[in-house]
Each structure stands twice: as C-alpha cells, then as structure tokens.
Amino acid sequence: MSLTDILSPSDIAAALRDCQAPDSFSPKKFFQISGMSKKSSSQLKEIFRILDNDQSGFIEEDELKYFLQRFECGARVLTTSETKTFLAAADHDGDGKIGAEVQYWFCILRRRE
C-alpha cells in the first residue's frame, strides 16, 4: 500500500507546495491540507506504518527529517529546526521518537493552533 492509496495525490501535492520553503513546515497545517486530519484511526495507523521507513514501530528523528520525501521523493528534507519542532509536538513520552501509539501523535497534530 502507498500513501496515495489513502490520500489524494492532489491534496499531497498541495500540502507539499505549501511548505516548499525551508522553515515553512507546520505539521498541523500539513496534516490538514494533505487530508490526514480527516482520516480514520485505521487509515492513520496505515499512514504511520508507511512513514516508519525501517518498520521499527517508531519514527525516529533521522527518519522524521525525510518526512516530506515519503510523500514525494523529490520533496525537500525538513530543516533541523522543523524536525525538532515536529518531534517535540508528537513525542508525548519524551523518548526522542514517535511511537506506534499513533492516536496520540495524530490527536496532538490535529489540534487547532
């Protein structure tokens, strides 16, 4: 399964366009524009599985910086600042990685700013 089996390619493209410039990435806004914020729990778990590149059950900082490239291979790498901000928003237990308990990750990121 790929991300485009769950998310609209046009929504993914719009989300990537919105954060093309370095330091313009907002996880909440990306989730909203890409349509991720409207997906069911099972769909979100599948998205997490796809994003977990090494299939460890966690998304570590090294994987997270390539977050946008998981949606489109030519997309930019997140800056160090963006990666750390994203990780801080989603790492609810402070272990330096985003765990498979995806409901916490997506609930945090779905909150309004």
QUIMO-V183109 format. One record per residue. N is the residue number from 1. RES is the residue in one letter. PHI is phi in whole degrees, 0 to 359 (* if undefined). OMEGA is omega in whole degrees, -180 to 180 (* if undefined). Layout:
n = [N/N]
res = [RES/RES]
phi = [PHI/PHI]
omega = [OMEGA/OMEGA]
This chain:
n = [1/2/3/4/5/6/7/8/9/10/11/12/13/14/15/16/17/18/19/20/21/22/23/24/25/26/27/28/29/30/31/32/33/34/35/36/37/38/39/40/41/42/43/44/45/46/47/48/49/50/51/52/53/54/55/56/57/58/59/60/61/62/63/64/65/66/67/68/69/70/71/72/73/74/75/76/77/78/79/80/81/82/83/84/85/86/87/88/89/90/91/92/93/94/95/96/97/98/99/100/101/102/103/104/105/106/107/108/109/110/111/112/113]
res = [M/S/L/T/D/I/L/S/P/S/D/I/A/A/A/L/R/D/C/Q/A/P/D/S/F/S/P/K/K/F/F/Q/I/S/G/M/S/K/K/S/S/S/Q/L/K/E/I/F/R/I/L/D/N/D/Q/S/G/F/I/E/E/D/E/L/K/Y/F/L/Q/R/F/E/C/G/A/R/V/L/T/T/S/E/T/K/T/F/L/A/A/A/D/H/D/G/D/G/K/I/G/A/E/V/Q/Y/W/F/C/I/L/R/R/R/E]
phi = [*/239/299/285/282/249/246/292/305/290/291/299/299/295/295/292/298/296/238/296/284/305/64/252/284/237/305/299/292/299/298/292/294/287/93/298/291/256/273/287/302/293/292/295/296/292/300/302/301/293/288/283/306/267/55/276/90/223/249/273/304/298/283/296/295/262/311/295/289/287/270/205/300/272/291/283/275/295/290/303/298/297/298/294/295/298/298/299/289/253/272/287/250/72/270/84/208/264/278/290/288/302/298/290/302/286/296/299/284/273/297/285/281]
omega = [178/180/-179/171/-177/-177/178/177/180/176/177/-180/179/179/179/177/-177/-176/180/-177/176/180/176/-176/172/-179/-178/-179/179/-180/-180/-176/-178/-178/-179/-177/-179/-175/179/179/-179/177/178/177/178/176/178/-179/179/-179/179/-170/-178/177/-180/-174/179/169/-178/-178/180/177/-174/-179/178/-177/-177/-180/175/178/178/-173/180/-179/-178/174/176/176/178/180/179/-180/-179/178/178/-180/-180/-180/-173/-177/-173/-180/174/-179/177/178/179/-176/-178/177/-170/-179/178/-180/-176/175/178/-174/180/178/177/179/*]
